[in-house]
Amino acid sequence: MTTRMFGSAIRRREDPRLITGSALYTDDMTLPGMLHAAMLRSPYAHARIRSIDASAALEAEGVVAVYTSADAEGELNPVPCAWLLPNSGLVVADYPSLAKDTVRYVGDIVAVVVAETRYQAYDALDLIDVDYDPLPAVTSPEQAAQPDAPQLHENVPGNQAFHWTLTGGDVEAAFANADVVLHEHIVQQRLIPNAMETRATLAHYIQASGELTVWNTTQNPHILRFVSSAVTGVPEDRLRVIAPEVGGGFGSKIAAYPADFITMLCSKKLGRPVKWAETRSENYQATTHGRDHVQEVELAATKDGKITGLRAKVWSGMGAYLSLAAPGIPTILHGLMLSGVYDIPAIQEDVYGIHTNTTPVEAYRGAGRPEATFMLECLVDRLAKELGLDPAEVRRRNFIPAFDNGHPVVTGLTYDSGNYQGALDKLLDKAGYQDLRRQQAEARENGRYLGLGLATYVEICGLGPSQVAGAIGFQGGLWESAIVRFHPSGKVHVFIGASPHGQGEETTFAQIISSELGVSPDDVKVVHGDTDNTPMGWGTYGSRTTAVGGAALAVTARKIRDKAKIIAAHLLEAAVEDMDYEDGKFFVKGSPDQAKTIQEVALMANVAWNMPAGVEAGLEASTFYDPPNFVYPFGAHLAVVEVDPETGQVDLQRYVCVDDCGPQINPMIVEGQVHGGVVQGVGQALWEGAVYDEDGQLLTGAMLDYAIPRADRLPNIEVHSTVTPSPHHPLGVKGIGEAGTIASTVAVYNAVMDAVAPLGVQRIAMPFTPERVWRAIQDAKEA
């Protein structure tokens, strides 16, 4: 493989259309005769529906139809859950697109209005009279698990959708023999993804042919086609899904949603295109949320700081219904990562998936791994404080030693490669850690409260292989596909099953082809997002597009190169074994002047005038790549904060990170992904949090009430890296899209707790708003 473009920080080719406003999103799409849909959503978190009277709405100007659950009977199957955890007692309650007898969260869809214009449709919602009988609601997963809690589903006793357990090693012995046992109560607050683009669907059903085309804000067009076929009954071969530009997802656009299926139903019934686009308020109410864990954690250790055991009990809020991949997030993607970067001989966890009268929960950037890393890294800092050791030293004493070809951990995983000590050492050096500790001591002498927070992490991503997916209950494969096609002119089309939406693969995949085949990236077009024009793929999430889809592309490119070598040898009248290749040229060994370029070979392959015997015309190849293992990126992060004890204000002064995603295809894109991930993780620590009142009303239902990170509140993020290739990946690469989020929340948390430790503060719940920090300081003074 040449490295002509691999590793180059070239500009993203996606950006010109995005920053000039010429990109097209789902809500930009318009079709002749198009109607508009608006969803009537429940104002109650829990209520019986006594009756629905839509007669006035039907008489309103421009209204074409109003549909309720009765109209969907026999036409829409329940919204499916696609991660059916084995051995967990999983119970999947029916998830109707249109609520039948009961609404279970504020935002549950009760009816849909279809009108000639969007404004007419939304105006008519106010004319529908729904008679509700309110019921008690519960919003905390811990409270919902209590015997006297309101019950959401008749077939889910105790609101418990599943109970998943993990045990590795002798946990009882670890705690019985421990010198130190620490306990921590952690609340991972519920988060709202806040993608710039809200969700939207445009459905066009052609009654004459029975074909349905859907434009949708999805992270996985092929999965949406598969699921939509199951829900609507439209055969897969007659269902086309197109993902235009997608303005951010962060996991919230993985799932298939009731409003998507309702819009499809409307088009089927009316025989006209129907578009629905949610408002920002709807987005806050009904697009899936993230996190929502209540964790009780214990850590066992020796007096020398060696961790000997970890056990936890987690109540994971699922919301009112099980979303598409929801059960796997607090279990497989969380529990299996509890060993982190440490050699821990015994781990046990119980995870209870609990229904609450809230918006369903799904993947949110990091999806299970930030919650696991937080749990572990928070307690490592507690252990350092308990033993009077530096937090960096405690980490050193527990790291798994460097390895380059597999290391098993007690949770059952085998990490691919890692050098955790190396990442921490580089971080401490780049940050000037010892000098920072000196500055901290001086500041405290002057009445200022600086805090340093470390976080070391490893994550599981590049989701696959498919046999593992099946074993853990994932209702699909986890391979990816690619087709590479040379045109006679030497230009290249790349067709991929994955669907990038901001991660930069239109650029990095062109760089892979450039490096493998010696063509300019400008001569490579990456095609994705349309199920009629691309091979099957299992989606963009879990930092898997490059880790799995990129591998499929590299293998495909090498097939092209092998075939091109045979053709070049024939044209040069040389034996194939006498041929060599470099930077897009095939030449006879020792005679570089006797050469054919890849473009010359592509032309001959396409005209087929002079082809070797038994070699087909054309220069095209395809691959379905099923990875032999996950990939495991890792890193070390440091946050520096100052806390004002008079106001509780937290000032994030520095953020330094070292991440290892293997060889970097495009360092600029890697840096951008790290920046975005860090900011989202910092948001959870300092500002973000969805809040419900006791009746299940979302109090943070707008940007006025839900704080998100702003550039003027953040320091420059200092990004560094180490390089530890994955031994099983064709390019050695690992994922990077979620790394920043996994480390940053707990890094900032540890920094704040380090800052307020001299004031006697033991615990503060996130987010660290000034009021919460100030109150914790006051409570410590009064204690």
Disulfide bonds with the S-S distance in Angstrom:
none
